Amino acid sequence: MSKGNAGGMLGVGGTRAKLSRGALRGGGAADRGGPGRSEARERRRELLRRFQERAHEK
């Protein structure tokens, strides 16, 4: 008898959704998330832009 089979609970985790490579990288999710998602995205872009400017100053 094998040891690490967790009592025969093999494959209980469910099935994985098929996601495209673009969806895995954040594309195609514009219709999900509801309001506020684009604002958060803009804040992240602005923060990244500021970090990049500081990196170029040094």
PDB file of N, CA, C and O in Angstrom:
ATOM      1  N   MET A   1       0.840  -1.188   0.000  1.00  0.00           N
ATOM      2  CA  MET A   1       0.000   0.000   0.000  1.00  0.00           C
ATOM      3  C   MET A   1       0.883   1.249   0.000  1.00  0.00           C
ATOM      4  O   MET A   1       1.875   1.305   0.727  1.00  0.00           O
ATOM      5  N   SER A   2       0.536   2.232  -0.796  1.00  0.00           N
ATOM      6  CA  SER A   2       1.360   3.434  -0.860  1.00  0.00           C
ATOM      7  C   SER A   2       1.058   4.366   0.307  1.00  0.00           C
ATOM      8  O   SER A   2      -0.028   4.331   0.886  1.00  0.00           O
ATOM      9  N   LYS A   3       2.034   5.192   0.638  1.00  0.00           N
ATOM     10  CA  LYS A   3       1.887   6.018   1.831  1.00  0.00           C
ATOM     11  C   LYS A   3       1.126   7.325   1.586  1.00  0.00           C
ATOM     12  O   LYS A   3       0.105   7.510   2.248  1.00  0.00           O
ATOM     13  N   GLY A   4       1.501   8.204   0.747  1.00  0.00           N
ATOM     14  CA  GLY A   4       0.953   9.565   0.717  1.00  0.00           C
ATOM     15  C   GLY A   4      -0.263   9.780  -0.134  1.00  0.00           C
ATOM     16  O   GLY A   4      -0.300  10.759  -0.879  1.00  0.00           O
ATOM     17  N   ASN A   5      -1.258   8.936  -0.075  1.00  0.00           N
ATOM     18  CA  ASN A   5      -2.430   9.080  -0.941  1.00  0.00           C
ATOM     19  C   ASN A   5      -3.582   9.807  -0.263  1.00  0.00           C
ATOM     20  O   ASN A   5      -4.642   9.941  -0.875  1.00  0.00           O
ATOM     21  N   ALA A   6      -3.432  10.274   0.943  1.00  0.00           N
ATOM     22  CA  ALA A   6      -4.457  11.026   1.679  1.00  0.00           C
ATOM     23  C   ALA A   6      -5.770  10.258   1.764  1.00  0.00           C
ATOM     24  O   ALA A   6      -6.841  10.846   1.614  1.00  0.00           O
ATOM     25  N   GLY A   7      -5.700   8.963   2.002  1.00  0.00           N
ATOM     26  CA  GLY A   7      -6.922   8.178   2.176  1.00  0.00           C
ATOM     27  C   GLY A   7      -7.698   7.966   0.896  1.00  0.00           C
ATOM     28  O   GLY A   7      -8.915   7.793   0.947  1.00  0.00           O
ATOM     29  N   GLY A   8      -7.043   7.972  -0.248  1.00  0.00           N
ATOM     30  CA  GLY A   8      -7.719   7.724  -1.514  1.00  0.00           C
ATOM     31  C   GLY A   8      -8.461   8.927  -2.054  1.00  0.00           C
ATOM     32  O   GLY A   8      -9.348   8.762  -2.892  1.00  0.00           O
ATOM     33  N   MET A   9      -8.137  10.133  -1.611  1.00  0.00           N
ATOM     34  CA  MET A   9      -8.822  11.339  -2.062  1.00  0.00           C
ATOM     35  C   MET A   9      -8.100  11.935  -3.273  1.00  0.00           C
ATOM     36  O   MET A   9      -7.738  13.111  -3.276  1.00  0.00           O
ATOM     37  N   LEU A  10      -7.904  11.133  -4.263  1.00  0.00           N
ATOM     38  CA  LEU A  10      -7.163  11.577  -5.426  1.00  0.00           C
ATOM     39  C   LEU A  10      -8.063  12.392  -6.364  1.00  0.00           C
ATOM     40  O   LEU A  10      -9.152  11.941  -6.716  1.00  0.00           O
ATOM     41  N   GLY A  11      -7.624  13.566  -6.763  1.00  0.00           N
ATOM     42  CA  GLY A  11      -8.353  14.367  -7.728  1.00  0.00           C
ATOM     43  C   GLY A  11      -9.598  15.037  -7.188  1.00  0.00           C
ATOM     44  O   GLY A  11     -10.546  15.247  -7.945  1.00  0.00           O
ATOM     45  N   VAL A  12      -9.635  15.377  -5.929  1.00  0.00           N
ATOM     46  CA  VAL A  12     -10.826  15.961  -5.335  1.00  0.00           C
ATOM     47  C   VAL A  12     -10.899  17.464  -5.561  1.00  0.00           C
ATOM     48  O   VAL A  12     -11.954  18.063  -5.349  1.00  0.00           O
ATOM     49  N   GLY A  13      -9.823  18.076  -5.978  1.00  0.00           N
ATOM     50  CA  GLY A  13      -9.754  19.524  -6.065  1.00  0.00           C
ATOM     51  C   GLY A  13     -10.602  20.173  -7.141  1.00  0.00           C
ATOM     52  O   GLY A  13     -10.658  21.401  -7.200  1.00  0.00           O
ATOM     53  N   GLY A  14     -11.240  19.434  -7.965  1.00  0.00           N
ATOM     54  CA  GLY A  14     -12.054  20.035  -9.024  1.00  0.00           C
ATOM     55  C   GLY A  14     -11.264  20.174 -10.309  1.00  0.00           C
ATOM     56  O   GLY A  14     -10.093  19.799 -10.373  1.00  0.00           O
ATOM     57  N   THR A  15     -11.900  20.710 -11.323  1.00  0.00           N
ATOM     58  CA  THR A  15     -11.226  20.850 -12.609  1.00  0.00           C
ATOM     59  C   THR A  15     -10.724  22.265 -12.780  1.00  0.00           C
ATOM     60  O   THR A  15     -11.273  23.210 -12.214  1.00  0.00           O
ATOM     61  N   ARG A  16      -9.710  22.394 -13.540  1.00  0.00           N
ATOM     62  CA  ARG A  16      -9.100  23.687 -13.784  1.00  0.00           C
ATOM     63  C   ARG A  16      -9.744  24.362 -14.978  1.00  0.00           C
ATOM     64  O   ARG A  16      -9.987  23.720 -16.000  1.00  0.00           O
ATOM     65  N   ALA A  17     -10.019  25.635 -14.860  1.00  0.00           N
ATOM     66  CA  ALA A  17     -10.606  26.367 -15.985  1.00  0.00           C
ATOM     67  C   ALA A  17      -9.555  26.538 -17.077  1.00  0.00           C
ATOM     68  O   ALA A  17      -8.381  26.766 -16.785  1.00  0.00           O
ATOM     69  N   LYS A  18      -9.969  26.430 -18.303  1.00  0.00           N
ATOM     70  CA  LYS A  18      -9.058  26.616 -19.420  1.00  0.00           C
ATOM     71  C   LYS A  18      -8.916  28.109 -19.675  1.00  0.00           C
ATOM     72  O   LYS A  18      -9.861  28.763 -20.117  1.00  0.00           O
ATOM     73  N   LEU A  19      -7.743  28.641 -19.399  1.00  0.00           N
ATOM     74  CA  LEU A  19      -7.505  30.061 -19.600  1.00  0.00           C
ATOM     75  C   LEU A  19      -6.481  30.252 -20.696  1.00  0.00           C
ATOM     76  O   LEU A  19      -5.499  29.514 -20.779  1.00  0.00           O
ATOM     77  N   SER A  20      -6.710  31.237 -21.530  1.00  0.00           N
ATOM     78  CA  SER A  20      -5.732  31.540 -22.560  1.00  0.00           C
ATOM     79  C   SER A  20      -4.515  32.196 -21.942  1.00  0.00           C
ATOM     80  O   SER A  20      -4.560  32.640 -20.794  1.00  0.00           O
ATOM     81  N   ARG A  21      -3.445  32.260 -22.683  1.00  0.00           N
ATOM     82  CA  ARG A  21      -2.227  32.883 -22.175  1.00  0.00           C
ATOM     83  C   ARG A  21      -2.463  34.358 -21.874  1.00  0.00           C
ATOM     84  O   ARG A  21      -1.952  34.878 -20.882  1.00  0.00           O
ATOM     85  N   GLY A  22      -3.230  35.034 -22.721  1.00  0.00           N
ATOM     86  CA  GLY A  22      -3.534  36.438 -22.473  1.00  0.00           C
ATOM     87  C   GLY A  22      -4.369  36.645 -21.216  1.00  0.00           C
ATOM     88  O   GLY A  22      -4.153  37.603 -20.474  1.00  0.00           O
ATOM     89  N   ALA A  23      -5.319  35.751 -20.978  1.00  0.00           N
ATOM     90  CA  ALA A  23      -6.147  35.861 -19.779  1.00  0.00           C
ATOM     91  C   ALA A  23      -5.321  35.624 -18.519  1.00  0.00           C
ATOM     92  O   ALA A  23      -5.566  36.246 -17.486  1.00  0.00           O
ATOM     93  N   LEU A  24      -4.349  34.730 -18.605  1.00  0.00           N
ATOM     94  CA  LEU A  24      -3.485  34.490 -17.457  1.00  0.00           C
ATOM     95  C   LEU A  24      -2.648  35.712 -17.120  1.00  0.00           C
ATOM     96  O   LEU A  24      -2.270  35.918 -15.967  1.00  0.00           O
ATOM     97  N   ARG A  25      -2.361  36.519 -18.130  1.00  0.00           N
ATOM     98  CA  ARG A  25      -1.547  37.714 -17.910  1.00  0.00           C
ATOM     99  C   ARG A  25      -2.384  38.949 -17.637  1.00  0.00           C
ATOM    100  O   ARG A  25      -1.852  40.059 -17.627  1.00  0.00           O
ATOM    101  N   GLY A  26      -3.650  38.790 -17.420  1.00  0.00           N
ATOM    102  CA  GLY A  26      -4.473  39.919 -17.027  1.00  0.00           C
ATOM    103  C   GLY A  26      -5.357  40.465 -18.116  1.00  0.00           C
ATOM    104  O   GLY A  26      -6.189  41.327 -17.832  1.00  0.00           O
ATOM    105  N   GLY A  27      -5.228  40.021 -19.327  1.00  0.00           N
ATOM    106  CA  GLY A  27      -6.085  40.499 -20.403  1.00  0.00           C
ATOM    107  C   GLY A  27      -7.416  39.782 -20.396  1.00  0.00           C
ATOM    108  O   GLY A  27      -7.523  38.680 -19.857  1.00  0.00           O
ATOM    109  N   GLY A  28      -8.412  40.378 -20.974  1.00  0.00           N
ATOM    110  CA  GLY A  28      -9.705  39.733 -21.091  1.00  0.00           C
ATOM    111  C   GLY A  28     -10.525  39.732 -19.824  1.00  0.00           C
ATOM    112  O   GLY A  28     -11.572  39.086 -19.777  1.00  0.00           O
ATOM    113  N   ALA A  29     -10.094  40.424 -18.809  1.00  0.00           N
ATOM    114  CA  ALA A  29     -10.830  40.456 -17.552  1.00  0.00           C
ATOM    115  C   ALA A  29     -11.538  41.791 -17.360  1.00  0.00           C
ATOM    116  O   ALA A  29     -11.948  42.114 -16.246  1.00  0.00           O
ATOM    117  N   ALA A  30     -11.685  42.556 -18.409  1.00  0.00           N
ATOM    118  CA  ALA A  30     -12.285  43.882 -18.287  1.00  0.00           C
ATOM    119  C   ALA A  30     -13.767  43.802 -17.938  1.00  0.00           C
ATOM    120  O   ALA A  30     -14.302  44.690 -17.273  1.00  0.00           O
ATOM    121  N   ASP A  31     -14.427  42.740 -18.384  1.00  0.00           N
ATOM    122  CA  ASP A  31     -15.853  42.637 -18.090  1.00  0.00           C
ATOM    123  C   ASP A  31     -16.103  42.127 -16.674  1.00  0.00           C
ATOM    124  O   ASP A  31     -17.218  42.247 -16.168  1.00  0.00           O
ATOM    125  N   ARG A  32     -15.089  41.563 -16.030  1.00  0.00           N
ATOM    126  CA  ARG A  32     -15.250  41.086 -14.662  1.00  0.00           C
ATOM    127  C   ARG A  32     -14.739  42.121 -13.675  1.00  0.00           C
ATOM    128  O   ARG A  32     -13.966  43.003 -14.049  1.00  0.00           O
ATOM    129  N   GLY A  33     -15.154  42.026 -12.442  1.00  0.00           N
ATOM    130  CA  GLY A  33     -14.606  42.874 -11.404  1.00  0.00           C
ATOM    131  C   GLY A  33     -15.468  44.040 -11.021  1.00  0.00           C
ATOM    132  O   GLY A  33     -15.357  44.541  -9.902  1.00  0.00           O
ATOM    133  N   GLY A  34     -16.312  44.485 -11.893  1.00  0.00           N
ATOM    134  CA  GLY A  34     -17.212  45.568 -11.549  1.00  0.00           C
ATOM    135  C   GLY A  34     -16.528  46.914 -11.475  1.00  0.00           C
ATOM    136  O   GLY A  34     -15.403  47.069 -11.950  1.00  0.00           O
ATOM    137  N   PRO A  35     -17.197  47.891 -10.883  1.00  0.00           N
ATOM    138  CA  PRO A  35     -16.645  49.237 -10.819  1.00  0.00           C
ATOM    139  C   PRO A  35     -15.435  49.313  -9.894  1.00  0.00           C
ATOM    140  O   PRO A  35     -15.327  48.573  -8.916  1.00  0.00           O
ATOM    141  N   GLY A  36     -14.542  50.217 -10.226  1.00  0.00           N
ATOM    142  CA  GLY A  36     -13.371  50.411  -9.394  1.00  0.00           C
ATOM    143  C   GLY A  36     -12.140  49.680  -9.880  1.00  0.00           C
ATOM    144  O   GLY A  36     -11.026  50.004  -9.470  1.00  0.00           O
ATOM    145  N   ARG A  37     -12.322  48.699 -10.749  1.00  0.00           N
ATOM    146  CA  ARG A  37     -11.166  47.953 -11.232  1.00  0.00           C
ATOM    147  C   ARG A  37     -10.282  48.809 -12.110  1.00  0.00           C
ATOM    148  O   ARG A  37      -9.058  48.745 -12.002  1.00  0.00           O
ATOM    149  N   SER A  38     -10.883  49.618 -12.988  1.00  0.00           N
ATOM    150  CA  SER A  38     -10.077  50.455 -13.864  1.00  0.00           C
ATOM    151  C   SER A  38      -9.364  51.546 -13.069  1.00  0.00           C
ATOM    152  O   SER A  38      -8.256  51.949 -13.423  1.00  0.00           O
ATOM    153  N   GLU A  39      -9.994  52.024 -11.999  1.00  0.00           N
ATOM    154  CA  GLU A  39      -9.337  53.027 -11.153  1.00  0.00           C
ATOM    155  C   GLU A  39      -8.112  52.440 -10.471  1.00  0.00           C
ATOM    156  O   GLU A  39      -7.071  53.092 -10.390  1.00  0.00           O
ATOM    157  N   ALA A  40      -8.231  51.225  -9.985  1.00  0.00           N
ATOM    158  CA  ALA A  40      -7.097  50.563  -9.345  1.00  0.00           C
ATOM    159  C   ALA A  40      -5.983  50.329 -10.361  1.00  0.00           C
ATOM    160  O   ALA A  40      -4.803  50.468 -10.040  1.00  0.00           O
ATOM    161  N   ARG A  41      -6.357  49.978 -11.573  1.00  0.00           N
ATOM    162  CA  ARG A  41      -5.364  49.758 -12.626  1.00  0.00           C
ATOM    163  C   ARG A  41      -4.631  51.055 -12.942  1.00  0.00           C
ATOM    164  O   ARG A  41      -3.414  51.057 -13.129  1.00  0.00           O
ATOM    165  N   GLU A  42      -5.366  52.146 -13.000  1.00  0.00           N
ATOM    166  CA  GLU A  42      -4.740  53.445 -13.272  1.00  0.00           C
ATOM    167  C   GLU A  42      -3.787  53.847 -12.152  1.00  0.00           C
ATOM    168  O   GLU A  42      -2.710  54.382 -12.415  1.00  0.00           O
ATOM    169  N   ARG A  43      -4.179  53.592 -10.905  1.00  0.00           N
ATOM    170  CA  ARG A  43      -3.284  53.910  -9.779  1.00  0.00           C
ATOM    171  C   ARG A  43      -1.996  53.104  -9.863  1.00  0.00           C
ATOM    172  O   ARG A  43      -0.912  53.626  -9.600  1.00  0.00           O
ATOM    173  N   ARG A  44      -2.117  51.830 -10.231  1.00  0.00           N
ATOM    174  CA  ARG A  44      -0.916  50.993 -10.368  1.00  0.00           C
ATOM    175  C   ARG A  44      -0.028  51.504 -11.486  1.00  0.00           C
ATOM    176  O   ARG A  44       1.193  51.533 -11.340  1.00  0.00           O
ATOM    177  N   ARG A  45      -0.623  51.906 -12.601  1.00  0.00           N
ATOM    178  CA  ARG A  45       0.171  52.440 -13.717  1.00  0.00           C
ATOM    179  C   ARG A  45       0.887  53.725 -13.327  1.00  0.00           C
ATOM    180  O   ARG A  45       2.050  53.927 -13.676  1.00  0.00           O
ATOM    181  N   GLU A  46       0.194  54.583 -12.608  1.00  0.00           N
ATOM    182  CA  GLU A  46       0.800  55.835 -12.156  1.00  0.00           C
ATOM    183  C   GLU A  46       1.956  55.562 -11.194  1.00  0.00           C
ATOM    184  O   GLU A  46       3.002  56.204 -11.286  1.00  0.00           O
ATOM    185  N   LEU A  47       1.777  54.637 -10.295  1.00  0.00           N
ATOM    186  CA  LEU A  47       2.831  54.278  -9.358  1.00  0.00           C
ATOM    187  C   LEU A  47       4.037  53.709 -10.100  1.00  0.00           C
ATOM    188  O   LEU A  47       5.176  54.055  -9.788  1.00  0.00           O
ATOM    189  N   LEU A  48       3.796  52.855 -11.060  1.00  0.00           N
ATOM    190  CA  LEU A  48       4.879  52.284 -11.850  1.00  0.00           C
ATOM    191  C   LEU A  48       5.616  53.377 -12.612  1.00  0.00           C
ATOM    192  O   LEU A  48       6.844  53.362 -12.694  1.00  0.00           O
ATOM    193  N   ARG A  49       4.870  54.323 -13.166  1.00  0.00           N
ATOM    194  CA  ARG A  49       5.496  55.421 -13.905  1.00  0.00           C
ATOM    195  C   ARG A  49       6.411  56.235 -12.990  1.00  0.00           C
ATOM    196  O   ARG A  49       7.516  56.609 -13.385  1.00  0.00           O
ATOM    197  N   ARG A  50       5.942  56.511 -11.749  1.00  0.00           N
ATOM    198  CA  ARG A  50       6.763  57.258 -10.797  1.00  0.00           C
ATOM    199  C   ARG A  50       8.028  56.495 -10.428  1.00  0.00           C
ATOM    200  O   ARG A  50       9.106  57.082 -10.330  1.00  0.00           O
ATOM    201  N   PHE A  51       7.899  55.182 -10.223  1.00  0.00           N
ATOM    202  CA  PHE A  51       9.077  54.368  -9.909  1.00  0.00           C
ATOM    203  C   PHE A  51      10.082  54.405 -11.052  1.00  0.00           C
ATOM    204  O   PHE A  51      11.287  54.509 -10.825  1.00  0.00           O
ATOM    205  N   GLN A  52       9.584  54.321 -12.277  1.00  0.00           N
ATOM    206  CA  GLN A  52      10.478  54.340 -13.433  1.00  0.00           C
ATOM    207  C   GLN A  52      11.167  55.691 -13.570  1.00  0.00           C
ATOM    208  O   GLN A  52      12.346  55.745 -13.920  1.00  0.00           O
ATOM    209  N   GLU A  53      10.456  56.781 -13.302  1.00  0.00           N
ATOM    210  CA  GLU A  53      11.072  58.108 -13.364  1.00  0.00           C
ATOM    211  C   GLU A  53      12.186  58.229 -12.333  1.00  0.00           C
ATOM    212  O   GLU A  53      13.254  58.761 -12.633  1.00  0.00           O
ATOM    213  N   ARG A  54      11.940  57.734 -11.109  1.00  0.00           N
ATOM    214  CA  ARG A  54      12.964  57.790 -10.067  1.00  0.00           C
ATOM    215  C   ARG A  54      14.176  56.960 -10.439  1.00  0.00           C
ATOM    216  O   ARG A  54      15.307  57.345 -10.139  1.00  0.00           O
ATOM    217  N   ALA A  55      13.958  55.833 -11.084  1.00  0.00           N
ATOM    218  CA  ALA A  55      15.066  54.962 -11.484  1.00  0.00           C
ATOM    219  C   ALA A  55      15.923  55.642 -12.535  1.00  0.00           C
ATOM    220  O   ALA A  55      17.141  55.462 -12.551  1.00  0.00           O
ATOM    221  N   HIS A  56      15.300  56.426 -13.418  1.00  0.00           N
ATOM    222  CA  HIS A  56      16.058  57.111 -14.473  1.00  0.00           C
ATOM    223  C   HIS A  56      16.795  58.336 -13.949  1.00  0.00           C
ATOM    224  O   HIS A  56      17.784  58.762 -14.545  1.00  0.00           O
ATOM    225  N   GLU A  57      16.332  58.903 -12.851  1.00  0.00           N
ATOM    226  CA  GLU A  57      16.995  60.084 -12.278  1.00  0.00           C
ATOM    227  C   GLU A  57      18.354  59.742 -11.693  1.00  0.00           C
ATOM    228  O   GLU A  57      19.276  60.557 -11.736  1.00  0.00           O
ATOM    229  N   LYS A  58      18.479  58.546 -11.147  1.00  0.00           N
ATOM    230  CA  LYS A  58      19.719  58.157 -10.462  1.00  0.00           C
ATOM    231  C   LYS A  58      20.797  57.750 -11.429  1.00  0.00           C
ATOM    232  O   LYS A  58      21.899  57.396 -11.012  1.00  0.00           O
TER     233      LYS A  58
END
